[in-house]
Amino acid sequence: MSGRSRSAAAQGKERQFYRGACSWRPEVTIAPMENLSPPSTGFRKLPARYAAIVLPFFLSCIMTCLISGISTLRGVGLAPGVLQLWLGSWGLSWLIAFPTLMAVLPFVRRLTSRVVEMP
């Protein structure tokens, strides 16, 4: 069968396909992103409304850990008992940093919105 003996309808469909105007669509179902979940980690995620507490919690933990670790090592060096000293200073600094961060965060967000063009 030569290319000239094909029907006009078949040639028209072929032209539409190559132009990107294909009239058929494959049956593919794509799940919305919110339905996809990462592999189970053994605990349930908190609802989104807790993000305003969880973000400052993790931020204060990480920052106070780093800063107290650096300060302790600079002050004492690698002396015996430095780990206990560091953990004590970390706990005290976190007890001050977390409530301070919770209180200051709304002001910092307003200040940021005045400086940065928000979408």
Residue, then its C-alpha position, 0 to 999 in steps of 0.5 A: m500500500s503506497g502513501r497515495s492510496r490512503s484515505a483523505a481522512a487518515q491523512g488529515k488525522e496524521r497531519q493533525f497529529y504532527r501539528g500538535a493538534c491531536s484530537w485524542r487524549p490518552e486516559v492518564t489520571i494524575a493524582p493531585m500533589e496534596n494526595l501524595s505523601p512521602p514514605s511513612t516516618g512513623f508519625r502523623k504530620l501536624p496540621a498547617r495551623y501549627a506552622a507558626i509555632v513549629l518553625p520558630f521552635f526548630l529555628s530556635c533549637i538550631m540557632t541556639c545549638l550552634i551559637s552556644g556550641i561555638s561560645t562554649l568551645r571558645g570559652v572552655g576549649l575541648a576540656p573535660g566536661v565540655l559536652q555537659l557545659w554546652l548542653g546546659s548553656w544550650g538549654l538556658s539559651w533556648l529557654i530565652a530564645f524560643p519565647t523571644l522568637m515567638a514575640v518578635l516574629p510578627f514584628v520581623r514579618r511586618l518589617t520584612s514586608r516593608v523592605v521586600e516586595m511581597p507577591 
